[in-house]
């Protein structure tokens, strides 16, 4: 399967539905079917910026 799915939670605190949109929607705005709020889909996956633990610090 070449197309992936992006899943995120609606930011509306009264809605909080899980949105599933195609990977091609990255960088665009979509409308939540639960509450109608327009949600910006991130353009790329975010990578955690926390560095790995330093094993030599014992």
MODELLER restraints for C-alpha pairs under 7 A, 6 or more apart:
rsr = mdl.restraints
at = mdl.atoms
rsr.add(forms.Gaussian(group=physical.xy_distance, feature=features.Distance(at['CA:3:A'], at['CA:22:A']), mean=6.90, stdev=0.5))
rsr.add(forms.Gaussian(group=physical.xy_distance, feature=features.Distance(at['CA:3:A'], at['CA:23:A']), mean=6.23, stdev=0.5))
rsr.add(forms.Gaussian(group=physical.xy_distance, feature=features.Distance(at['CA:4:A'], at['CA:22:A']), mean=6.16, stdev=0.5))
rsr.add(forms.Gaussian(group=physical.xy_distance, feature=features.Distance(at['CA:4:A'], at['CA:23:A']), mean=5.16, stdev=0.5))
rsr.add(forms.Gaussian(group=physical.xy_distance, feature=features.Distance(at['CA:5:A'], at['CA:20:A']), mean=6.29, stdev=0.5))
rsr.add(forms.Gaussian(group=physical.xy_distance, feature=features.Distance(at['CA:5:A'], at['CA:21:A']), mean=5.64, stdev=0.5))
rsr.add(forms.Gaussian(group=physical.xy_distance, feature=features.Distance(at['CA:5:A'], at['CA:22:A']), mean=4.61, stdev=0.5))
rsr.add(forms.Gaussian(group=physical.xy_distance, feature=features.Distance(at['CA:5:A'], at['CA:23:A']), mean=5.18, stdev=0.5))
rsr.add(forms.Gaussian(group=physical.xy_distance, feature=features.Distance(at['CA:6:A'], at['CA:20:A']), mean=5.65, stdev=0.5))
rsr.add(forms.Gaussian(group=physical.xy_distance, feature=features.Distance(at['CA:6:A'], at['CA:21:A']), mean=5.28, stdev=0.5))
rsr.add(forms.Gaussian(group=physical.xy_distance, feature=features.Distance(at['CA:6:A'], at['CA:22:A']), mean=5.98, stdev=0.5))
rsr.add(forms.Gaussian(group=physical.xy_distance, feature=features.Distance(at['CA:6:A'], at['CA:23:A']), mean=5.69, stdev=0.5))
rsr.add(forms.Gaussian(group=physical.xy_distance, feature=features.Distance(at['CA:7:A'], at['CA:18:A']), mean=6.69, stdev=0.5))
rsr.add(forms.Gaussian(group=physical.xy_distance, feature=features.Distance(at['CA:7:A'], at['CA:19:A']), mean=5.49, stdev=0.5))
rsr.add(forms.Gaussian(group=physical.xy_distance, feature=features.Distance(at['CA:7:A'], at['CA:20:A']), mean=4.55, stdev=0.5))
rsr.add(forms.Gaussian(group=physical.xy_distance, feature=features.Distance(at['CA:7:A'], at['CA:21:A']), mean=6.53, stdev=0.5))
rsr.add(forms.Gaussian(group=physical.xy_distance, feature=features.Distance(at['CA:8:A'], at['CA:18:A']), mean=5.68, stdev=0.5))
rsr.add(forms.Gaussian(group=physical.xy_distance, feature=features.Distance(at['CA:8:A'], at['CA:19:A']), mean=5.31, stdev=0.5))
rsr.add(forms.Gaussian(group=physical.xy_distance, feature=features.Distance(at['CA:8:A'], at['CA:20:A']), mean=6.80, stdev=0.5))
rsr.add(forms.Gaussian(group=physical.xy_distance, feature=features.Distance(at['CA:9:A'], at['CA:16:A']), mean=5.64, stdev=0.5))
rsr.add(forms.Gaussian(group=physical.xy_distance, feature=features.Distance(at['CA:9:A'], at['CA:17:A']), mean=5.65, stdev=0.5))
rsr.add(forms.Gaussian(group=physical.xy_distance, feature=features.Distance(at['CA:9:A'], at['CA:18:A']), mean=4.50, stdev=0.5))
rsr.add(forms.Gaussian(group=physical.xy_distance, feature=features.Distance(at['CA:9:A'], at['CA:19:A']), mean=5.87, stdev=0.5))
rsr.add(forms.Gaussian(group=physical.xy_distance, feature=features.Distance(at['CA:10:A'], at['CA:16:A']), mean=4.74, stdev=0.5))
rsr.add(forms.Gaussian(group=physical.xy_distance, feature=features.Distance(at['CA:10:A'], at['CA:17:A']), mean=5.37, stdev=0.5))
rsr.add(forms.Gaussian(group=physical.xy_distance, feature=features.Distance(at['CA:10:A'], at['CA:18:A']), mean=6.28, stdev=0.5))
rsr.add(forms.Gaussian(group=physical.xy_distance, feature=features.Distance(at['CA:10:A'], at['CA:19:A']), mean=6.66, stdev=0.5))
rsr.add(forms.Gaussian(group=physical.xy_distance, feature=features.Distance(at['CA:10:A'], at['CA:32:A']), mean=6.85, stdev=0.5))
rsr.add(forms.Gaussian(group=physical.xy_distance, feature=features.Distance(at['CA:15:A'], at['CA:34:A']), mean=6.61, stdev=0.5))
rsr.add(forms.Gaussian(group=physical.xy_distance, feature=features.Distance(at['CA:15:A'], at['CA:35:A']), mean=6.32, stdev=0.5))
rsr.add(forms.Gaussian(group=physical.xy_distance, feature=features.Distance(at['CA:17:A'], at['CA:34:A']), mean=6.69, stdev=0.5))
rsr.add(forms.Gaussian(group=physical.xy_distance, feature=features.Distance(at['CA:25:A'], at['CA:41:A']), mean=6.82, stdev=0.5))
rsr.add(forms.Gaussian(group=physical.xy_distance, feature=features.Distance(at['CA:26:A'], at['CA:41:A']), mean=5.21, stdev=0.5))
rsr.add(forms.Gaussian(group=physical.xy_distance, feature=features.Distance(at['CA:26:A'], at['CA:42:A']), mean=5.65, stdev=0.5))
rsr.add(forms.Gaussian(group=physical.xy_distance, feature=features.Distance(at['CA:26:A'], at['CA:43:A']), mean=4.60, stdev=0.5))
rsr.add(forms.Gaussian(group=physical.xy_distance, feature=features.Distance(at['CA:26:A'], at['CA:44:A']), mean=6.97, stdev=0.5))
rsr.add(forms.Gaussian(group=physical.xy_distance, feature=features.Distance(at['CA:27:A'], at['CA:40:A']), mean=6.78, stdev=0.5))
rsr.add(forms.Gaussian(group=physical.xy_distance, feature=features.Distance(at['CA:27:A'], at['CA:41:A']), mean=5.33, stdev=0.5))
rsr.add(forms.Gaussian(group=physical.xy_distance, feature=features.Distance(at['CA:27:A'], at['CA:42:A']), mean=5.45, stdev=0.5))
rsr.add(forms.Gaussian(group=physical.xy_distance, feature=features.Distance(at['CA:27:A'], at['CA:43:A']), mean=4.20, stdev=0.5))
rsr.add(forms.Gaussian(group=physical.xy_distance, feature=features.Distance(at['CA:28:A'], at['CA:40:A']), mean=5.87, stdev=0.5))
rsr.add(forms.Gaussian(group=physical.xy_distance, feature=features.Distance(at['CA:28:A'], at['CA:41:A']), mean=5.64, stdev=0.5))
rsr.add(forms.Gaussian(group=physical.xy_distance, feature=features.Distance(at['CA:29:A'], at['CA:38:A']), mean=6.12, stdev=0.5))
rsr.add(forms.Gaussian(group=physical.xy_distance, feature=features.Distance(at['CA:29:A'], at['CA:39:A']), mean=5.30, stdev=0.5))
rsr.add(forms.Gaussian(group=physical.xy_distance, feature=features.Distance(at['CA:29:A'], at['CA:40:A']), mean=4.35, stdev=0.5))
rsr.add(forms.Gaussian(group=physical.xy_distance, feature=features.Distance(at['CA:29:A'], at['CA:41:A']), mean=5.96, stdev=0.5))
rsr.add(forms.Gaussian(group=physical.xy_distance, feature=features.Distance(at['CA:30:A'], at['CA:38:A']), mean=5.47, stdev=0.5))
rsr.add(forms.Gaussian(group=physical.xy_distance, feature=features.Distance(at['CA:30:A'], at['CA:39:A']), mean=5.34, stdev=0.5))
rsr.add(forms.Gaussian(group=physical.xy_distance, feature=features.Distance(at['CA:30:A'], at['CA:40:A']), mean=6.55, stdev=0.5))
rsr.add(forms.Gaussian(group=physical.xy_distance, feature=features.Distance(at['CA:31:A'], at['CA:37:A']), mean=5.52, stdev=0.5))
rsr.add(forms.Gaussian(group=physical.xy_distance, feature=features.Distance(at['CA:31:A'], at['CA:38:A']), mean=4.38, stdev=0.5))
rsr.add(forms.Gaussian(group=physical.xy_distance, feature=features.Distance(at['CA:31:A'], at['CA:39:A']), mean=6.09, stdev=0.5))
rsr.add(forms.Gaussian(group=physical.xy_distance, feature=features.Distance(at['CA:32:A'], at['CA:38:A']), mean=6.34, stdev=0.5))
